[in-house]
């Protein structure tokens, strides 16, 4: 089973930003939420402070007081540089999703630090389990990220992240880490392919959600066959995220973790 990147598993700032973007296609929204799409820094048409035209401006990242070592996880350090890259990406997403409300940066900093700790716990556990990706596994992971973002290939992902100043070696290193974590979660979690009955139930809920909006939305409901695979992947991803959270909780109980924020 090919697995989609889970948010909790992605440690690289660029890959986090890409995996968190919607593909812009016909993927149904769940629970009424939509994923915001963020443009790479410096993209033409961007408003000051990174906000696209018509979007809330991204506030300046408040990094005052952030230490050189943000956290330690079983003896491994999470640096200020790593934290900053991830924090700035999350700040951009939060600002775009805030509806114009001010982002609570103190709270967001704690959330990002905890996310990085969780990522490191999963990465360490996956490495301890001896999971080692092949070149094809890395390429497949990048292809999955490309598909999630409406890109045509892994090369497009590498190109987009290279424009953000991330080297190809680093991109592939992070994709390898992503594969290890996804495989570890797949092995440790109870991840199952959804049944046709479960998919139909999911689809019926989607149709009901669309029709409740009335108007033009009623004519925009695609047939089940067109979005079946998307629904299946979405349900698998939900299981992966839930399993990752449970696994991290268990790992954290026995871990030596210090967060310096």
C-alpha positions in Angstrom: 0.0 0.0 0.0 1.5 3.4 -1.0 1.0 5.8 1.9 0.4 9.5 1.7 2.6 11.7 3.8 1.2 12.4 7.2 1.5 15.9 8.6 3.0 14.7 11.9 5.7 12.8 10.0 7.1 15.6 7.9 10.1 17.3 9.4 11.4 19.4 6.5 9.9 22.9 6.4 9.5 22.7 2.6 7.9 19.3 2.6 5.6 20.4 5.4 4.4 23.3 3.3 3.9 21.2 0.3 2.1 18.3 2.0 -0.2 20.8 3.7 -1.4 22.3 0.4 -4.5 21.2 -1.3 -4.1 19.9 -4.9 -6.7 22.3 -6.3 -8.6 19.4 -7.8 -11.9 17.7 -6.9 -10.9 16.3 -3.6 -13.9 16.5 -1.2 -13.6 18.5 2.0 -14.2 16.7 5.2 -15.9 18.1 8.3 -16.3 21.4 6.4 -12.6 22.2 6.6 -10.4 23.1 3.6 -6.6 23.1 3.4 -5.1 26.5 2.5 -2.5 26.6 -0.3 0.6 28.6 0.4 2.8 30.1 -2.3 6.6 29.8 -2.2 8.3 32.9 -0.8 9.1 35.4 -3.4 6.5 34.2 -5.9 5.2 36.8 -8.3 2.0 38.4 -7.2 2.7 38.0 -3.5 1.7 40.8 -1.3 4.1 42.3 1.3 5.1 39.9 4.2 4.3 36.9 2.0 0.5 37.3 1.8 -1.0 36.7 -1.7 -3.3 39.3 -3.2 -6.6 39.0 -1.4 -5.1 37.0 1.4 -4.3 38.1 4.9 -0.7 39.4 5.2 1.7 37.1 7.1 3.0 38.8 10.2 6.7 39.0 10.9 7.9 35.9 12.7 8.6 36.8 16.4 11.7 34.8 17.2 12.9 36.9 20.1 14.0 34.6 22.9 14.1 31.5 20.8 17.2 29.6 22.0 19.9 28.0 19.8 18.7 24.6 21.0 14.9 24.6 21.0 14.6 21.1 22.2 16.4 17.8 22.9 15.0 14.4 22.2 16.9 11.4 23.5 20.1 13.3 23.2 19.4 14.8 19.7 19.1 18.5 19.4 16.5 20.4 17.5 18.2 23.6 16.4 16.9 27.2 16.2 17.5 27.0 12.5 15.3 23.9 12.0 12.7 25.4 14.3 12.7 28.7 12.4 12.2 27.1 9.0 9.2 25.1 10.2 7.8 28.0 12.3 7.8 30.5 9.4 5.9 28.0 7.2 3.4 27.2 9.9 2.9 31.0 10.6 2.2 31.6 6.9 -0.5 28.8 6.9 -2.0 30.0 10.2 -2.2 33.6 8.9 -4.0 32.4 5.7 -6.4 30.3 7.7 -7.1 32.9 10.4 -9.8 34.8 8.6 -8.0 38.1 9.4 -7.6 37.4 13.1 -4.2 37.9 14.7 -2.1 34.7 15.1 -1.1 33.9 18.7 2.6 33.4 18.0 3.4 32.2 21.5 1.0 29.4 21.3 2.0 28.6 17.7 5.7 28.4 18.7 4.9 25.8 21.4 2.8 23.8 18.9 5.6 23.8 16.3 8.2 22.8 18.9 6.0 19.9 20.0 5.5 18.9 16.3 9.2 18.8 15.8 9.7 16.7 19.0 7.0 14.3 17.7 8.7 14.1 14.3 12.0 13.3 15.9 10.5 10.6 18.1 8.9 9.0 15.1 12.1 9.3 13.1 14.2 7.8 15.8 11.8 4.9 16.3 11.7 4.2 12.5 15.5 4.2 12.3 15.7 1.9 15.3 13.3 -0.5 13.5 15.9 -0.8 10.7 13.7 0.6 8.0 15.8 1.7 5.1 14.3 3.1 1.9 15.5 2.3 -1.6 15.9 5.0 -4.3 12.5 3.9 -5.7 10.9 4.4 -2.3 12.3 7.9 -2.1 11.1 8.6 -5.6 7.6 7.2 -4.8 7.4 9.4 -1.7 8.2 12.5 -3.8 5.6 11.4 -6.4 3.0 11.1 -3.7 3.8 14.6 -2.5 3.6 15.8 -6.1 0.2 14.2 -6.6 -1.1 15.9 -3.4 -0.1 19.3 -4.7 -1.3 19.0 -8.3 2.2 18.6 -9.6 3.1 16.3 -12.4 6.2 14.6 -11.1 8.8 14.2 -8.3 11.1 16.5 -10.4 8.6 19.3 -10.0 8.6 18.9 -6.2 12.4 19.1 -6.2 12.3 22.1 -8.5 9.7 23.9 -6.3 11.7 23.3 -3.1 15.0 24.1 -4.7 13.6 27.6 -5.5 13.1 27.9 -1.7 16.8 27.3 -1.1 16.6 23.6 -0.2 19.2 21.4 -1.8 18.2 18.3 -3.7 20.2 16.1 -1.4 18.3 17.6 1.6 15.0 17.1 -0.2 15.7 13.5 -0.9 17.1 13.0 2.6 13.9 14.3 4.1 11.8 12.2 1.7 13.7 9.1 2.9 13.0 10.1 6.5 9.3 10.5 5.5 9.3 7.0 4.0 10.8 5.5 7.1 8.2 7.1 9.3 5.3 6.2 7.1 6.4 2.6 6.9 6.9 2.5 10.7 3.4 3.9 11.3 2.0 1.4 8.7 3.7 -1.5 10.6 2.8 -0.4 14.1 -0.7 1.0 13.4 -3.8 -0.9 12.5 -4.1 0.6 9.0 -6.7 -1.0 6.7 -8.0 -0.3 3.3 -11.6 0.9 3.6 -14.3 -1.4 2.4 -16.7 -0.4 -0.4 -19.5 0.0 2.2 -17.3 2.5 4.2 -16.5 4.4 1.0 -20.1 4.6 0.0 -21.0 5.9 3.5 -18.2 8.5 3.2 -19.5 9.5 -0.2 -23.1 9.8 1.0 -21.9 12.2 3.7 -20.0 14.2 1.2 -23.1 14.4 -1.1 -25.2 15.5 1.8 -22.7 18.2 2.8 -22.6 19.5 -0.8 -26.4 19.5 -1.2 -27.0 21.2 2.1 -25.2 24.2 0.6 -28.0 24.5 -2.1 -27.6 26.4 -5.3 -24.8 25.6 -7.7 -23.1 23.2 -5.3 -25.8 20.6 -5.9 -24.7 20.3 -9.6 -21.1 20.0 -8.6 -21.3 16.7 -6.8 -19.1 14.3 -8.8 -20.1 10.7 -9.3 -18.8 8.1 -6.8 -16.6 6.4 -9.3 -14.7 9.7 -10.0 -13.7 10.3 -6.4 -13.6 6.8 -5.1 -9.8 6.6 -5.0 -9.5 10.1 -3.4 -12.0 9.0 -0.7 -10.0 5.8 -0.1 -6.7 7.7 0.2 -8.3 10.2 2.5 -9.7 7.5 4.8 -6.3 5.8 4.9 -4.5 9.1 5.7 -6.9 9.7 8.5 -6.0 6.3 10.0 -2.3 7.0 9.5 -2.6 10.3 11.3 -4.6 8.8 14.2 -2.1 5.9 14.5 0.9 8.3 14.4 -0.6 10.3 17.3 -1.1 7.2 19.4 2.4 5.9 18.6 4.0 9.3 19.5 2.1 9.3 22.8 3.6 5.9 23.7 7.1 6.9 22.5 6.9 10.1 24.6 6.2 8.2 27.8 9.6 6.6 27.7 11.6 9.4 26.0 14.0 11.9 27.4 12.5 15.2 26.0 13.3 18.8 27.0 11.7 21.8 25.3 13.4 25.1 25.9 10.7 27.5 24.9 
